[in-house]
């Protein structure tokens, strides 16, 4: 029993580390958006995608370890931590509960920061679209086509330099 339990503890610690690294990257992205250093954002976005894949791998590993502990305790493989922890040896319960709580808390913080960054990036795109719209006014208003998609705006037939003056 202690071998699957030790693997679960290590998997929870690894998952916690990966959430922490994701939060650090999201903090970096937020700072870049606020500092308006767009050239650095692409690299950060790539690292965020890579970290997301690493995070998912750590989560899968933790789930495999949790299922192994559940089976070792005679429970269904999909038994949640709420059922597992009370059945563990008393000396392991506080550690496992603390790791589960920390993982849940950090995951909530990662999700919150991701939503904040999404809002900041969306707002930046809206502002840029406004700037572009003022430079290239549309000849007709935005409309929706038969399929419910936005119909493409047509650009003026004359060259931009002809429209100045």
C-alpha positions in Angstrom: 0.0 0.0 0.0 2.8 2.5 0.8 4.3 2.2 -2.7 1.1 3.4 -4.5 0.6 6.0 -1.8 4.1 7.4 -2.2 3.6 7.6 -6.0 0.4 9.5 -5.4 2.1 11.9 -3.1 4.8 12.5 -5.6 2.2 13.0 -8.4 0.3 15.5 -6.3 3.6 17.4 -5.7 4.4 17.4 -9.4 1.0 18.6 -10.3 1.3 21.4 -7.7 4.7 22.4 -9.3 3.2 22.5 -12.8 0.3 24.7 -11.6 2.8 27.0 -10.0 4.8 27.2 -13.2 1.6 27.9 -15.2 0.7 30.7 -12.8 4.1 32.3 -13.1 3.8 32.2 -16.9 0.3 33.8 -16.7 1.7 36.5 -14.4 4.5 37.1 -16.9 1.9 37.4 -19.7 -0.2 39.8 -17.7 2.9 42.0 -17.1 3.7 42.0 -20.8 0.2 43.0 -21.8 0.2 45.8 -19.2 3.7 46.9 -20.3 2.6 46.7 -24.0 5.5 44.6 -25.1 3.7 42.7 -27.8 6.8 41.3 -29.3 7.3 39.2 -26.2 3.7 38.0 -26.0 4.1 35.4 -28.8 6.9 33.6 -27.0 5.0 33.6 -23.8 1.8 32.3 -25.5 3.9 29.4 -26.9 5.3 28.6 -23.5 1.8 28.7 -22.0 0.6 26.1 -24.5 3.6 23.9 -23.8 3.1 24.3 -20.0 -0.6 23.4 -20.5 0.4 20.1 -22.1 2.8 19.4 -19.2 0.1 20.3 -16.7 -2.3 17.9 -18.4 0.3 15.1 -18.3 0.9 15.7 -14.5 -2.9 15.6 -14.0 -3.2 12.3 -15.9 -0.3 10.9 -13.8 -2.0 12.0 -10.6 -5.3 10.4 -11.7 -3.5 7.1 -12.5 -1.9 7.1 -9.1 -5.2 8.0 -7.3 -6.9 5.1 -9.1 -4.1 2.7 -8.0 -4.5 3.8 -4.4 -8.3 3.4 -4.7 -8.0 -0.1 -6.0 -5.4 -0.9 -3.3 -8.0 0.2 -0.7 -10.7 -2.0 -2.3 -12.6 1.0 -3.8 -13.7 1.7 -7.3 -10.9 3.2 -9.4 -12.9 6.4 -9.8 -13.3 7.0 -6.1 -12.7 10.7 -5.3 -10.1 11.9 -2.7 -13.0 12.5 -0.3 -13.5 8.8 -0.1 -9.8 7.9 -0.2 -8.3 10.1 2.5 -10.4 8.8 5.4 -9.3 5.2 4.6 -5.6 6.0 4.5 -3.3 5.4 7.4 -3.7 8.2 9.9 -0.1 9.4 9.4 -0.7 10.1 5.7 -4.1 11.8 5.9 -2.9 15.4 6.8 -0.3 15.4 4.0 -2.6 14.1 1.4 -5.4 16.5 2.4 -3.0 19.5 2.4 -1.7 18.5 -1.1 -5.2 18.1 -2.5 -6.3 21.5 -1.0 -3.2 23.3 -2.3 -3.7 21.8 -5.8 -7.3 22.9 -5.8 -6.4 26.4 -4.6 -3.7 26.9 -7.1 -5.9 25.5 -9.9 -8.5 28.1 -9.0 -5.8 30.9 -9.1 -4.6 29.7 -12.5 -8.1 29.7 -13.9 -8.7 33.2 -12.5 -5.5 34.6 -13.9 -6.2 32.9 -17.3 -9.6 34.6 -17.4 -8.1 38.0 -16.5 -5.5 37.6 -19.2 -8.1 36.6 -21.7 -10.1 39.8 -20.9 -6.9 42.0 -21.2 -6.0 40.4 -24.5 -9.5 40.7 -25.9 -9.7 44.3 -24.9 -6.3 45.0 -26.6 -7.6 43.3 -29.8 -10.8 45.4 -29.7 -8.8 48.6 -29.3 -6.6 47.6 -32.2 -9.6 46.9 -34.4 -10.9 50.4 -33.6 -7.6 51.9 -34.7 -7.6 49.8 -37.9 -11.2 50.8 -38.5 -10.3 54.5 -38.3 -7.5 54.0 -40.8 -9.5 51.8 -43.2 -13.2 52.9 -42.9 -15.6 50.3 -44.3 -17.7 51.0 -47.3 -20.6 49.3 -45.7 -21.6 48.3 -42.1 -20.8 44.9 -40.7 -23.6 42.5 -41.5 -24.3 38.8 -41.0 -24.7 36.4 -43.9 -27.3 33.6 -44.4 -25.2 31.2 -42.4 -25.1 33.5 -39.4 -21.5 34.4 -39.9 -20.1 37.9 -40.3 -20.1 38.9 -43.9 -16.7 40.2 -45.1 -16.4 43.9 -45.4 -15.4 45.2 -48.7 -12.5 47.6 -48.9 -12.7 50.8 -51.0 -12.0 50.2 -54.6 -9.6 53.2 -54.8 -6.1 53.1 -53.4 -5.5 54.5 -49.9 -3.3 57.3 -51.1 -6.2 58.5 -53.4 -8.6 58.7 -50.4 -6.3 61.2 -48.6 -6.9 64.8 -49.5 
